[in-house]
């Protein structure tokens, strides 16, 4: 016999008749009770006044203020950002990654790149300097 092929199972008639008797579903509510509860709920909710839509008097001004604030935050970097010559990777900050980018550019271009070891060392020194007057902008 092939185990993958489905074979209809046959039960003895005595067991099948007992299972059929046990399987009878009895209604918890009859349709009349269900309709009565539904009608009572509809009449109760129909008699209630609809809740008025509450709108705060501050909703419009606060929404406008939030929109202006969001626009200012999003536009500020585009308008007030002055790129630094030392920001080699274009991240908006002068950090150690800019020193690494300069070193890679020097290694790739050799002496023809125009980047000197002095410039790389000076930028690294300004980035890690504890004196805030020497730090890069």
N, C-alpha and C positions, 0 to 999 in steps of 0.2 A: 504494500500500500504506500502511495506517495504522500509524505507528511505535508507537502506544500499545497496539495489539492484539498479544497474544502469539501468535507463530506457532511451532509445534513445529519444532525443528530436526531435520533428518534427515542422518545421516552415511552415507557409503558403507559397505557391509557389511564391507569389509576393515578399515577403521579401527575400526569398532564392535567387531569380533571381537578385534582386538589390545588395545583398551582393556579389554574384559571380562577378558582373560587377565591384564593388569597389575593389575586391581582385586581380584583374589582375595586376601583377607586370610588370612594364615597364623597359626595360633595359636602364641603364644610358649610357653605352657605347655599341656600337654594336661590334661584334667580329672583324670586320676589323680594327676599330680604336684601339682596344686593341692590336691586333697583330702589328700594325704600331708603337705604343708606345714601345712595347717590343723590336722590331727590332732596333729602334732608340737607346734605352738604351744599348742594346747589342753591337751595333757598336761603341757607344761612349766609353764604358768601355773596349772594346777589343783594341781600339787604344791607350789607356793610357798605359804607361810603368808600369810594376810592381814595387812597392816600394821595394828597397833592404832591406834585414833584417839588421837592425842596431844593432851592438853589441859593447858595450863599451869596451874599452881596459882594463878597470878596473874591468870588471865583474868577471873574473876568480880569480884574486888576492883577491878581496873583498869577494867573496864567500868562498875562502879557509880560509881567516882570520876569517870570521864569524863562520865557522865550528870549527876552533881551539879554538876560544873563547867560543863557546857553550860547547865543550868537556871539557874545563878547568873548567867551571862553574859547570858542572854536576859531574865531577870526584873529584873536590876539597873536598867536605864533606866526601867522602869515603876514601880519602888518608890522609888528614890532621886533621881529627877529632880524638881527644884524649878524650875518655869518662871520665867524672869526677865521683868519687865515690859518690858524693852528688847528681848526676843526677839519682834519683831513678826511675822516670817514663820513662826514656830513650828518652826524647824529644830533647836532645842536649843542653838544658838550665837548669840552676839551678834556680828554682823560687819557689813561694809559693806552687805550685802544688806538688813539691817534699816533702815539709814539710807535706802536707796533706796526701800524699801517705805513708810517714813514720809513721804518727800517725795511719792511718788505719791498717798498717802492725802490729804495736805494739798492737792495740786493737784486731786484729784477732789472733795473736800468743801469747799474754800475755807476761809474763816474759821470756818464752822460746825463743822468737824471737831474743833476744839479742839487741834489740833496746831500748835505755834508754830515759827517759824524758830529760835528759841533752843533749843528741845528738840532739833531735828534737828541743829543745829550742835554742841550739847553732847555728843550721842551720838556723832557723828562724831569729835569731839576725843578722847573716851574710848577709842574703838576704835583710833585710830592713835597714841595717846600712847605714848611710849617708857618713861615712868615706870610701873612695874607697879602702883603704889598707885592710880593714876588709871584703870586699865583697867576695863572693864565685866566683871562676873563671867561 
